[in-house]
Amino acid sequence: MEASEPTALQQRERIDFSMTRDKPRTVVLKKNLARSIRQGHPWIYRDALDVRVIPEHGALVEVHTRDGRPIARGFWDKRSPIAVRVLESGGPGHRFADADSLVAERLRAALDRRLERLDFSETDAFRWVHGEADLLPGVHVDFYADTAVVRFDGDGARAFYAPFEPRLRLAAEPRLPIRAVLDRSSPKTHAKEDEREVRENGVRFLVDLAHGQKGGFFIDQRENRVRVAGRARGKSVLDLFGYTGGFAVHAAMAGARSTDNVDVAKAAIVAARRNFKLNNLPMDRARFHALDAFAFLTAAIERGDRWDIVISDPPSFASNKAAVPAARKAYQRLHELASAVTAPGGLLCVSSCSSHFSKDDFLASIEAGVSQAGRVWAFEAQYDTAFDHPVLPAFPEGDYLKFVMGRVR
């Protein structure tokens, strides 16, 4: 019986993934981290390991306990303090899977979970791969209309997942049309063609895939934008650190009486204005301010300006643990100023995107800031990231976004 002709998909798999990975190198734990690793923590720092021969970037390594028992497999990064990003852990007798098959399976599974919940006709911008939380450590993939935007956390991840574009395309077929794959971690310069129009719950946005913040848009706030929009009809809305108008455009689409979008970056304000026009919103009810948010608020207080809804979504004030004390002061001052311009009985919505600043600390900074403004804070609700940014219970470092809503009297 003659063998059948290979399909196009099989041919591509043969071309792209014909290489065989080297046998995993063994690294040994100096510290007793077995419990943490078995519970699913995906990082092992260099100072926790005894390594005789330094592996290359992206090399597959097998982690052993001091008594010689294999406990995990992952890939190596020569430069990062996080030396091993764990792909799979297991106790005695566990049989580790083939790494390439594991990556392929997890890429498909991550996409399945997103497409099960998204109406692609209404929302075509989402996070496909959320790194460690999708058991694909060191890589993030955002999808915008027809383009996958990739970010690698270091050279180890880049080397391990290579060749990554064909892996993505195979995992997407035939459900997701990929026109292009853009590597945001690459120093390569990109052209104007890297702009895309996307839809988020039916609202249209232009996204700069090459130069925009994060992958181009703050997808993680998608569900929080809807929550604010649901309260915005007939209200005046102030969007601080508004970037390209995510919250303000949603509020205006929901019938807000007026919107003010504030961002220190002039390019972001230009983009926000374009997004308002893209959605055919009345420009006479929208104002745009290329100003520092703290300076804007100080001037607004002096004028006696008030808004029914105030949203504050600043960049991270605490990029590491050492920055937490300064971040605490910055958040508290910001909440003081933001609450001072919130109308009596108005809604204050504040956010933090730092995993180093705990939820309890963040809530305390709101209460202290509002109190300093001579106002009273009534907590309503706390939310985190959109569903396509999952959080692993064993990985608190990935639990970064806090979005809090409350009334100010």
Secondary structure, DSSP 8 states (H G I E B T S, - for coil): -------HHHHHHHHHS-------EEEEESS--HHHHHHT--EEEGGGEE-SS---TT-EEEEE-TTS-EEEEEEE-SSSSEEEEEEEE--TT-----HHHHHHHHHHHHHHHHHHH--TTT--EEEEEEGGGGT-TTEEEEEETTEEEEEESSHHHHHHH-SHHHHHHHHHTTTS--SEEEETTS-----GGGEEEEEETTEEEEEETTTSSTTSS-GGGHHHHHHHHTT-TT-EEEEET-TTTHHHHHHHHTT-SEEEEE-S-HHHHHHHHHHHHHTT--GGGEEEE-S-HHHHHHHHHHHT--EEEEEE----S-SSGGGHHHHHHHHHHHHHHHHHTEEEEEEEEEEE--TTS-HHHHHHHHHHHHHHTT--EEEEEEE---TTS---TT-GGG---EEEEEEE-
